[in-house]
Amino acid sequence: MDKSIGSIGWIDLTVPNADEVKDFYAEVIGWKPDGLSMGDYDDYNMTIDGTPKTGICHKKGPNAHIPSQWMIYINVADIEASCTSVKKLGGKCLTEIKAISGYGKFCLIEDPAGAVCTLFEHE
């Protein structure tokens, strides 16, 4: 996982049928699905030789509002400053800034053209 500022540090796929889709990518690409408990269901870290390469997530819980798509996470130095710039420059913050203990903070944004991505500040 690349943590340098400005790089794409992670990619998740969010879909309504993650169980089926993880099997599709396991067969097509060779990724091994490792379940990640979300309480009453599992999302998946897709790995090769034990190294996480991407995530495949169910479109429910905290991901229910995310469009079905591959979502890139772009590393930023200061998420609060970046979110201020998003709004000032005609974009939208689609979620509040959220923290993941042990990882960092993130916010789903939409740029002025309507494209979405997630900004991520590492701890």
N, C-alpha and C positions, 0 to 999 in steps of 0.2 A: 504494500500500500504506500503510495507516494504521498508524503505529507508536506511537500514544498508548496509555498503560496502560489496560487494561480494554476496549479495543476489539477487534473481530475483525479481525485483521491479514491473514489469508489463509484460503483455503478450498481443500481438495483433495478430489477424488473418487478413491477407491481401489476398483478393480473387477478381476475376473479377465480381462476382455476390453477393456482400455484402447484398443487399436487401433480396434476397432469403435465403442466409445462416444464416442471423440473425434470420429469422423466424424459420429455422430448429433448431438452438440452443435454441431459446425461448421455443419451444415445447418439445425438448428432455431433456433440463436441467432445464428450468424454469426461465432463465434469462429474464429480461425485457429490451427491446431495447430502449435506449434514444438517439434520434438523436443529432448529433454534426455537425453543419453546416461547410462545407468545401467550401462554396461559392455557386456553382451551383449544389451541391449534399450533402447528409448527410452520414457521417460515424456514427458508433454507439458505445456508451458505453453500455455494457451489465451489468445490475445491479440486485441485489437481495436486497429487502427492502431498495431501494434507495442508496445502497453502490455499487460503481463500482467494477466489478470483472475482466473484460477484455474488449478489444476493438475488433470490427469487422469493417474492413476498405476496401473501394474500392481500387482496383489496378489501380489507376489513380492519376493524379496530382503528388504530391511528392512521392507517393507510386508506381508509374507506373513501376519502375525498380526492385521492391522487388519481389522475387520469391513468389508464392502462398504457404503460410505456416503459422504456428503459429510461431511468432517471440518473443523471450524472450528479455527483457531489463535487463542487469546486471549492478548493481550500482558499480561505481568506485569513488575513491576519487579525482582523477585528470585526466580528460579525455585526455588532451594533452599528459601527460606522458604515459598513457595507450596506446594511438594511436602510440606513438613513439616505444613502446615495441612491439606492433603488427607487425609493419614493420620490426623491427630489428630481430624478431623471425620467419620470414617467412610468416606472414599473410598479409592481404591486408585491407586497409580502403576503403570500397566501396562507401562511401560518404565523403564529407567534414564534419567537425564538425559543427553541426547546433545548434542554440539556440532556445528554446521555452520560451518566456517571462513568468516569474512567475513559471517556472518549473525547467529549467536547460539546459544542453547541451547533445547532443547525436551524435553517429557515428555508422553506420552500418559497421560491419567488417566481414571478412572471415578468419577463422583459417587455418593453413597449411594443414589440411585434407579436406578443402572445406566447412566446416560447417559455417553457418552464425548466427550472433546474433547482438544485438545492445548494445553498452556500453552507460551508462547514468550517468552523474554527476548532482546531485541535486543542486539547488541554495541554 
